[in-house]
Amino acid sequence: MKQFLTPEDINFLEEKLKASSPDPWSVLENDSVDAVWVVPSVEGNPIALFDYRSRKQNGADAHFVASARNYFGVMIEEIKNLRKRILELIQSNNVEVQKRLDLQTELNELKKILRQSNEAN
């Protein structure tokens, strides 16, 4: 299993998200059967059936799938925004480091001039 998402992975996931049925998805349960369905609220017809496990497990799995679909786009945008912010912070830090290096160089030059001036006197 991957430990991080590449930009290509994110593009792939966005394509899968766009191709899927529109959200919000919800779960349709019936207490008299173990089967549980995932339903896109827009169309109302089931798109997934969970029926190979216990009713409790089927319900948990169906709620996970529906919740994942409902928040997937938000999570992708959050990842993109956080990565953008990290890049901005790195660039800002690089600018700050360069300023400090420039100041240190200038300070070293001034010290050199001061030393030469003191040696001349």
Biotite code that builds the C-alpha atoms (Angstrom):
import biotite.structure as struc

atoms = struc.array([
    struc.Atom([0.000, 0.000, 0.000], chain_id="A", res_id=1, res_name="MET", atom_name="CA", element="C"),
    struc.Atom([1.214, 3.491, -0.844], chain_id="A", res_id=2, res_name="LYS", atom_name="CA", element="C"),
    struc.Atom([2.435, 5.786, 1.904], chain_id="A", res_id=3, res_name="GLN", atom_name="CA", element="C"),
    struc.Atom([1.713, 9.028, 0.030], chain_id="A", res_id=4, res_name="PHE", atom_name="CA", element="C"),
    struc.Atom([-0.194, 10.264, -2.999], chain_id="A", res_id=5, res_name="LEU", atom_name="CA", element="C"),
    struc.Atom([1.614, 11.572, -6.040], chain_id="A", res_id=6, res_name="THR", atom_name="CA", element="C"),
    struc.Atom([0.047, 14.309, -8.192], chain_id="A", res_id=7, res_name="PRO", atom_name="CA", element="C"),
    struc.Atom([-0.746, 11.549, -10.707], chain_id="A", res_id=8, res_name="GLU", atom_name="CA", element="C"),
    struc.Atom([-2.559, 9.583, -7.985], chain_id="A", res_id=9, res_name="ASP", atom_name="CA", element="C"),
    struc.Atom([-4.636, 12.625, -7.097], chain_id="A", res_id=10, res_name="ILE", atom_name="CA", element="C"),
    struc.Atom([-5.541, 13.194, -10.757], chain_id="A", res_id=11, res_name="ASN", atom_name="CA", element="C"),
    struc.Atom([-6.504, 9.517, -11.054], chain_id="A", res_id=12, res_name="PHE", atom_name="CA", element="C"),
    struc.Atom([-8.711, 9.743, -7.950], chain_id="A", res_id=13, res_name="LEU", atom_name="CA", element="C"),
    struc.Atom([-10.345, 12.950, -9.185], chain_id="A", res_id=14, res_name="GLU", atom_name="CA", element="C"),
    struc.Atom([-11.199, 11.214, -12.458], chain_id="A", res_id=15, res_name="GLU", atom_name="CA", element="C"),
    struc.Atom([-12.767, 8.306, -10.554], chain_id="A", res_id=16, res_name="LYS", atom_name="CA", element="C"),
    struc.Atom([-14.714, 10.742, -8.394], chain_id="A", res_id=17, res_name="LEU", atom_name="CA", element="C"),
    struc.Atom([-16.067, 12.627, -11.419], chain_id="A", res_id=18, res_name="LYS", atom_name="CA", element="C"),
    struc.Atom([-17.084, 9.349, -13.094], chain_id="A", res_id=19, res_name="ALA", atom_name="CA", element="C"),
    struc.Atom([-19.022, 8.096, -10.067], chain_id="A", res_id=20, res_name="SER", atom_name="CA", element="C"),
    struc.Atom([-22.673, 8.792, -9.305], chain_id="A", res_id=21, res_name="SER", atom_name="CA", element="C"),
    struc.Atom([-23.201, 12.259, -7.814], chain_id="A", res_id=22, res_name="PRO", atom_name="CA", element="C"),
    struc.Atom([-23.278, 12.672, -4.059], chain_id="A", res_id=23, res_name="ASP", atom_name="CA", element="C"),
    struc.Atom([-24.717, 12.647, -1.510], chain_id="A", res_id=24, res_name="PRO", atom_name="CA", element="C"),
    struc.Atom([-24.831, 8.906, -1.054], chain_id="A", res_id=25, res_name="TRP", atom_name="CA", element="C"),
    struc.Atom([-26.824, 7.377, 1.759], chain_id="A", res_id=26, res_name="SER", atom_name="CA", element="C"),
    struc.Atom([-27.445, 3.952, 3.245], chain_id="A", res_id=27, res_name="VAL", atom_name="CA", element="C"),
    struc.Atom([-30.723, 2.116, 2.987], chain_id="A", res_id=28, res_name="LEU", atom_name="CA", element="C"),
    struc.Atom([-31.243, -0.463, 5.734], chain_id="A", res_id=29, res_name="GLU", atom_name="CA", element="C"),
    struc.Atom([-34.072, -2.798, 6.630], chain_id="A", res_id=30, res_name="ASN", atom_name="CA", element="C"),
    struc.Atom([-34.089, -4.345, 10.106], chain_id="A", res_id=31, res_name="ASP", atom_name="CA", element="C"),
    struc.Atom([-35.666, -7.566, 8.820], chain_id="A", res_id=32, res_name="SER", atom_name="CA", element="C"),
    struc.Atom([-32.756, -8.473, 6.459], chain_id="A", res_id=33, res_name="VAL", atom_name="CA", element="C"),
    struc.Atom([-28.969, -8.534, 6.709], chain_id="A", res_id=34, res_name="ASP", atom_name="CA", element="C"),
    struc.Atom([-28.522, -6.804, 3.340], chain_id="A", res_id=35, res_name="ALA", atom_name="CA", element="C"),
    struc.Atom([-27.738, -3.101, 3.225], chain_id="A", res_id=36, res_name="VAL", atom_name="CA", element="C"),
    struc.Atom([-27.758, -0.862, 0.138], chain_id="A", res_id=37, res_name="TRP", atom_name="CA", element="C"),
    struc.Atom([-25.874, 2.277, -0.808], chain_id="A", res_id=38, res_name="VAL", atom_name="CA", element="C"),
    struc.Atom([-28.119, 4.733, -2.608], chain_id="A", res_id=39, res_name="VAL", atom_name="CA", element="C"),
    struc.Atom([-27.221, 7.970, -4.400], chain_id="A", res_id=40, res_name="PRO", atom_name="CA", element="C"),
    struc.Atom([-29.866, 10.379, -3.156], chain_id="A", res_id=41, res_name="SER", atom_name="CA", element="C"),
    struc.Atom([-30.154, 12.015, -6.569], chain_id="A", res_id=42, res_name="VAL", atom_name="CA", element="C"),
    struc.Atom([-31.476, 8.930, -8.360], chain_id="A", res_id=43, res_name="GLU", atom_name="CA", element="C"),
    struc.Atom([-32.699, 6.828, -5.462], chain_id="A", res_id=44, res_name="GLY", atom_name="CA", element="C"),
    struc.Atom([-31.887, 3.421, -7.012], chain_id="A", res_id=45, res_name="ASN", atom_name="CA", element="C"),
    struc.Atom([-29.339, 1.282, -5.138], chain_id="A", res_id=46, res_name="PRO", atom_name="CA", element="C"),
    struc.Atom([-25.840, 1.247, -6.588], chain_id="A", res_id=47, res_name="ILE", atom_name="CA", element="C"),
    struc.Atom([-24.206, -1.158, -4.131], chain_id="A", res_id=48, res_name="ALA", atom_name="CA", element="C"),
    struc.Atom([-25.387, -4.135, -2.109], chain_id="A", res_id=49, res_name="LEU", atom_name="CA", element="C"),
    struc.Atom([-23.684, -5.381, 1.033], chain_id="A", res_id=50, res_name="PHE", atom_name="CA", element="C"),
    struc.Atom([-24.996, -8.805, 1.990], chain_id="A", res_id=51, res_name="ASP", atom_name="CA", element="C"),
    struc.Atom([-22.161, -11.294, 2.581], chain_id="A", res_id=52, res_name="TYR", atom_name="CA", element="C"),
    struc.Atom([-21.498, -10.445, 6.238], chain_id="A", res_id=53, res_name="ARG", atom_name="CA", element="C"),
    struc.Atom([-23.570, -9.831, 9.330], chain_id="A", res_id=54, res_name="SER", atom_name="CA", element="C"),
    struc.Atom([-26.120, -7.036, 9.273], chain_id="A", res_id=55, res_name="ARG", atom_name="CA", element="C"),
    struc.Atom([-23.926, -5.001, 11.623], chain_id="A", res_id=56, res_name="LYS", atom_name="CA", element="C"),
    struc.Atom([-20.840, -5.418, 9.403], chain_id="A", res_id=57, res_name="GLN", atom_name="CA", element="C"),
    struc.Atom([-22.803, -4.808, 6.206], chain_id="A", res_id=58, res_name="ASN", atom_name="CA", element="C"),
    struc.Atom([-24.161, -1.597, 7.718], chain_id="A", res_id=59, res_name="GLY", atom_name="CA", element="C"),
    struc.Atom([-20.723, -0.447, 8.866], chain_id="A", res_id=60, res_name="ALA", atom_name="CA", element="C"),
    struc.Atom([-19.201, -1.130, 5.441], chain_id="A", res_id=61, res_name="ASP", atom_name="CA", element="C"),
    struc.Atom([-22.059, 0.582, 3.597], chain_id="A", res_id=62, res_name="ALA", atom_name="CA", element="C"),
    struc.Atom([-21.857, 3.659, 5.843], chain_id="A", res_id=63, res_name="HIS", atom_name="CA", element="C"),
    struc.Atom([-18.103, 3.808, 5.251], chain_id="A", res_id=64, res_name="PHE", atom_name="CA", element="C"),
    struc.Atom([-18.532, 3.685, 1.458], chain_id="A", res_id=65, res_name="VAL", atom_name="CA", element="C"),
    struc.Atom([-21.282, 6.319, 1.476], chain_id="A", res_id=66, res_name="ALA", atom_name="CA", element="C"),
    struc.Atom([-19.303, 8.596, 3.809], chain_id="A", res_id=67, res_name="SER", atom_name="CA", element="C"),
    struc.Atom([-16.143, 8.158, 1.751], chain_id="A", res_id=68, res_name="ALA", atom_name="CA", element="C"),
    struc.Atom([-17.996, 9.221, -1.400], chain_id="A", res_id=69, res_name="ARG", atom_name="CA", element="C"),
    struc.Atom([-19.606, 12.175, 0.325], chain_id="A", res_id=70, res_name="ASN", atom_name="CA", element="C"),
    struc.Atom([-16.296, 13.524, 1.662], chain_id="A", res_id=71, res_name="TYR", atom_name="CA", element="C"),
    struc.Atom([-13.896, 12.337, -1.040], chain_id="A", res_id=72, res_name="PHE", atom_name="CA", element="C"),
    struc.Atom([-13.940, 15.594, -3.015], chain_id="A", res_id=73, res_name="GLY", atom_name="CA", element="C"),
    struc.Atom([-13.427, 17.606, 0.165], chain_id="A", res_id=74, res_name="VAL", atom_name="CA", element="C"),
    struc.Atom([-10.449, 15.444, 1.136], chain_id="A", res_id=75, res_name="MET", atom_name="CA", element="C"),
    struc.Atom([-8.829, 15.829, -2.287], chain_id="A", res_id=76, res_name="ILE", atom_name="CA", element="C"),
    struc.Atom([-9.230, 19.613, -2.135], chain_id="A", res_id=77, res_name="GLU", atom_name="CA", element="C"),
    struc.Atom([-7.821, 19.633, 1.404], chain_id="A", res_id=78, res_name="GLU", atom_name="CA", element="C"),
    struc.Atom([-4.762, 17.679, 0.255], chain_id="A", res_id=79, res_name="ILE", atom_name="CA", element="C"),
    struc.Atom([-4.220, 20.076, -2.658], chain_id="A", res_id=80, res_name="LYS", atom_name="CA", element="C"),
    struc.Atom([-4.651, 23.143, -0.442], chain_id="A", res_id=81, res_name="ASN", atom_name="CA", element="C"),
    struc.Atom([-2.297, 21.793, 2.224], chain_id="A", res_id=82, res_name="LEU", atom_name="CA", element="C"),
    struc.Atom([0.347, 20.934, -0.352], chain_id="A", res_id=83, res_name="ARG", atom_name="CA", element="C"),
    struc.Atom([0.036, 24.400, -1.860], chain_id="A", res_id=84, res_name="LYS", atom_name="CA", element="C"),
    struc.Atom([0.389, 25.964, 1.603], chain_id="A", res_id=85, res_name="ARG", atom_name="CA", element="C"),
    struc.Atom([3.432, 23.804, 2.380], chain_id="A", res_id=86, res_name="ILE", atom_name="CA", element="C"),
    struc.Atom([5.056, 24.938, -0.863], chain_id="A", res_id=87, res_name="LEU", atom_name="CA", element="C"),
    struc.Atom([4.289, 28.576, -0.007], chain_id="A", res_id=88, res_name="GLU", atom_name="CA", element="C"),
    struc.Atom([5.843, 28.137, 3.437], chain_id="A", res_id=89, res_name="LEU", atom_name="CA", element="C"),
    struc.Atom([8.937, 26.473, 1.982], chain_id="A", res_id=90, res_name="ILE", atom_name="CA", element="C"),
    struc.Atom([9.337, 29.272, -0.546], chain_id="A", res_id=91, res_name="GLN", atom_name="CA", element="C"),
    struc.Atom([8.832, 31.885, 2.152], chain_id="A", res_id=92, res_name="SER", atom_name="CA", element="C"),
    struc.Atom([11.386, 30.156, 4.329], chain_id="A", res_id=93, res_name="ASN", atom_name="CA", element="C"),
    struc.Atom([13.843, 30.018, 1.419], chain_id="A", res_id=94, res_name="ASN", atom_name="CA", element="C"),
    struc.Atom([13.453, 33.771, 0.918], chain_id="A", res_id=95, res_name="VAL", atom_name="CA", element="C"),
    struc.Atom([14.055, 34.353, 4.637], chain_id="A", res_id=96, res_name="GLU", atom_name="CA", element="C"),
    struc.Atom([17.119, 32.115, 4.646], chain_id="A", res_id=97, res_name="VAL", atom_name="CA", element="C"),
    struc.Atom([18.502, 33.935, 1.601], chain_id="A", res_id=98, res_name="GLN", atom_name="CA", element="C"),
    struc.Atom([17.968, 37.305, 3.332], chain_id="A", res_id=99, res_name="LYS", atom_name="CA", element="C"),
    struc.Atom([19.862, 36.041, 6.361], chain_id="A", res_id=100, res_name="ARG", atom_name="CA", element="C"),
    struc.Atom([22.681, 34.740, 4.182], chain_id="A", res_id=101, res_name="LEU", atom_name="CA", element="C"),
    struc.Atom([22.867, 38.082, 2.384], chain_id="A", res_id=102, res_name="ASP", atom_name="CA", element="C"),
    struc.Atom([22.974, 39.932, 5.708], chain_id="A", res_id=103, res_name="LEU", atom_name="CA", element="C"),
    struc.Atom([25.679, 37.596, 7.002], chain_id="A", res_id=104, res_name="GLN", atom_name="CA", element="C"),
    struc.Atom([27.734, 38.214, 3.855], chain_id="A", res_id=105, res_name="THR", atom_name="CA", element="C"),
    struc.Atom([27.276, 41.955, 4.257], chain_id="A", res_id=106, res_name="GLU", atom_name="CA", element="C"),
    struc.Atom([28.247, 41.723, 7.938], chain_id="A", res_id=107, res_name="LEU", atom_name="CA", element="C"),
    struc.Atom([31.369, 39.738, 7.059], chain_id="A", res_id=108, res_name="ASN", atom_name="CA", element="C"),
    struc.Atom([32.337, 42.362, 4.479], chain_id="A", res_id=109, res_name="GLU", atom_name="CA", element="C"),
    struc.Atom([31.840, 45.147, 7.010], chain_id="A", res_id=110, res_name="LEU", atom_name="CA", element="C"),
    struc.Atom([33.956, 43.282, 9.571], chain_id="A", res_id=111, res_name="LYS", atom_name="CA", element="C"),
    struc.Atom([36.677, 42.841, 6.944], chain_id="A", res_id=112, res_name="LYS", atom_name="CA", element="C"),
    struc.Atom([36.627, 46.557, 6.126], chain_id="A", res_id=113, res_name="ILE", atom_name="CA", element="C"),
    struc.Atom([36.690, 47.437, 9.838], chain_id="A", res_id=114, res_name="LEU", atom_name="CA", element="C"),
    struc.Atom([39.611, 45.072, 10.442], chain_id="A", res_id=115, res_name="ARG", atom_name="CA", element="C"),
    struc.Atom([41.539, 46.556, 7.511], chain_id="A", res_id=116, res_name="GLN", atom_name="CA", element="C"),
    struc.Atom([40.783, 50.045, 8.784], chain_id="A", res_id=117, res_name="SER", atom_name="CA", element="C"),
    struc.Atom([42.046, 49.161, 12.271], chain_id="A", res_id=118, res_name="ASN", atom_name="CA", element="C"),
    struc.Atom([45.203, 47.559, 10.851], chain_id="A", res_id=119, res_name="GLU", atom_name="CA", element="C"),
    struc.Atom([45.906, 50.686, 8.759], chain_id="A", res_id=120, res_name="ALA", atom_name="CA", element="C"),
    struc.Atom([45.723, 52.933, 11.849], chain_id="A", res_id=121, res_name="ASN", atom_name="CA", element="C"),
])
